[in-house]
């Protein structure tokens, strides 16, 4: 915050997934994305005089493009209002629409494309659910580098404390490097409730 960075969540507050570690409300979103949200977000970021803006979202499996066009509109609005700020997107996996979504999002030219792997291979399905895929996450990160016609920085993150071993963390980092991810973050979540991992 002191260096002019802030993170914004777009596409509402209801996620169509239910990851075991996450406290975000899950279910079927009641509303379509707000078409004015990209402009309002860019206006807020400009008022805050941000230097780096991170844009993330809930999963929106209910949308045809899984929210890709909304991400692109947000990136374009930010670049218009804050031309000197860098933009980082932390995206969902765009399940079933991956290639087209990458074209749309990277067409707006964010400086950083981030997609979190979240956990090690052994725990991935249990923590993320049947829709998510460890290998698809790696593919998405690799493909982002191939799709971008500019030098985009790729980034991913892993949560530790879910029951993984040290060797599994190292294996995940090696997998990310092989795909070829530029930045890896390692963090921890506080257990939101007794029902969560």
Rosetta blueprint (number, residue, H / E / L):
1 X L
2 X L
3 X L
4 X L
5 X E
6 X E
7 X E
8 X E
9 X E
10 X E
11 X L
12 X L
13 X L
14 X L
15 X E
16 X L
17 X L
18 X L
19 X L
20 X L
21 X L
22 X L
23 X L
24 X L
25 X L
26 X E
27 X L
28 X L
29 X L
30 X L
31 X L
32 X L
33 X L
34 X L
35 X L
36 X L
37 X H
38 X H
39 X H
40 X H
41 X H
42 X H
43 X H
44 X H
45 X H
46 X H
47 X H
48 X L
49 X L
50 X L
51 X L
52 X E
53 X E
54 X E
55 X E
56 X E
57 X E
58 X L
59 X L
60 X L
61 X L
62 X L
63 X L
64 X L
65 X L
66 X L
67 X L
68 X H
69 X H
70 X H
71 X H
72 X H
73 X H
74 X H
75 X H
76 X H
77 X H
78 X H
79 X H
80 X H
81 X H
82 X L
83 X L
84 X L
85 X L
86 X E
87 X E
88 X E
89 X E
90 X E
91 X L
92 X L
93 X L
94 X L
95 X L
96 X L
97 X L
98 X H
99 X H
100 X H
101 X H
102 X H
103 X H
104 X H
105 X H
106 X H
107 X H
108 X L
109 X L
110 X L
111 X L
112 X E
113 X E
114 X E
115 X L
116 X L
117 X L
118 X E
119 X L
120 X L
121 X H
122 X H
123 X H
124 X H
125 X H
126 X H
127 X H
128 X H
129 X L
130 X L
131 X L
132 X L
133 X L
134 X H
135 X H
136 X H
137 X H
138 X H
139 X H
140 X H
141 X H
142 X H
143 X H
144 X H
145 X H
146 X H
147 X H
148 X L
149 X L
150 X L
151 X L
152 X L
153 X E
154 X E
155 X E
156 X E
157 X E
158 X E
159 X E
160 X L
161 X L
162 X L
163 X L
164 X L
165 X L
166 X H
167 X H
168 X H
169 X H
170 X H
171 X H
172 X H
173 X H
174 X H
175 X H
176 X H
177 X H
178 X L
179 X L
180 X L
181 X L
182 X L
183 X E
184 X E
185 X E
186 X E
187 X E
188 X L
189 X L
190 X L
191 X L
192 X L
193 X L
194 X L
195 X L
196 X L
197 X L
